[in-house]
Amino acid sequence: MPWSQIFEFEPLALASVLLRTVVVYFALLLGIRLAGKRELGQMTPFDLIVILVISNAVQNAMVGPDTSLTAGLLAAFALLLINWGINRTALKWAWLGRHVVGTPTLLINNGQFVDEHLRREGITRDEVLMALREHGISDPAQAQSAVLEVDGSVSVVPMGAEVKRTRHRLRGRKPTQ
């Protein structure tokens, strides 16, 4: 196989790969944000299948007819660079981080379910109860708070635990002073 088939250096074709990759990245970012934090938690076999199928589908959308090594590497490095850039920018501008990464959501407050937040996040009471049991709590009344974190995990603070107050924004609560 000649090297010209492995490494393709046609500027317009590579610019097309770069543009396609950027569009796919932001489309997937939007789709994942719209799916919610719950989808980012522990993966089921079905979730893994969806991720694998999506990756195969968008690979073709990113590189198009150019299957050269150069196009594949360009797409991969573009994804890494975009992700790095968004992470760095979100650190500088908190509003961007809240919109791209999201904010934690209060699910239990002083032993009581916050049903509006459960509905908005697509979480059932049974799923929250399971998370409580994983933290050694058998009854919601024993939980001072349960929070759906931005990574899809649920953090639990037992009733009576001393909590250090922060100024971090938590969906459903105003920041403390």
Long-range contacts (C-beta under 8 A, 24 or more apart in sequence): 5-68, 6-68, 6-69, 6-70, 7-68, 7-69, 7-70, 8-66, 8-68, 8-69, 8-70, 8-71, 9-70, 13-66, 13-71, 14-66, 14-70, 14-71, 14-74, 16-64, 16-66, 17-62, 17-63, 17-64, 17-66, 17-71, 17-74, 17-75, 17-78, 18-74, 18-75, 18-78, 20-61, 20-62, 20-63, 20-64, 20-75, 21-62, 21-74, 21-75, 21-78, 21-79, 21-82, 22-78, 22-82, 24-58, 24-61, 24-62, 25-78, 25-79, 25-82, 25-83, 28-54, 28-58, 29-86, 29-100, 33-99, 33-100, 33-102, 36-121, 36-122, 37-102, 37-105, 37-121, 37-148, 37-149, 37-150, 37-151, 37-152, 38-121, 38-122, 38-123, 38-148, 38-152, 39-152, 40-150, 40-151, 40-152, 41-151, 41-152, 41-153, 41-154, 42-152, 98-169, 101-150, 102-150, 103-150, 103-169, 103-170, 103-171, 104-147, 104-148, 104-149, 104-150, 104-155, 104-168, 104-170, 104-171, 105-147, 105-148, 105-170, 105-171, 105-172, 106-145, 106-146, 106-147, 106-170, 106-171, 106-172, 106-173, 107-146, 107-147, 107-148, 107-154, 108-132, 108-140, 108-143, 108-145, 108-146, 108-156, 109-145, 109-172, 109-173, 110-144, 110-145, 110-159, 111-140, 111-141, 111-142, 111-143, 111-144, 111-159, 112-140, 113-140, 114-172, 117-148, 117-171, 117-172, 121-148, 123-148, 128-154, 131-156, 132-156
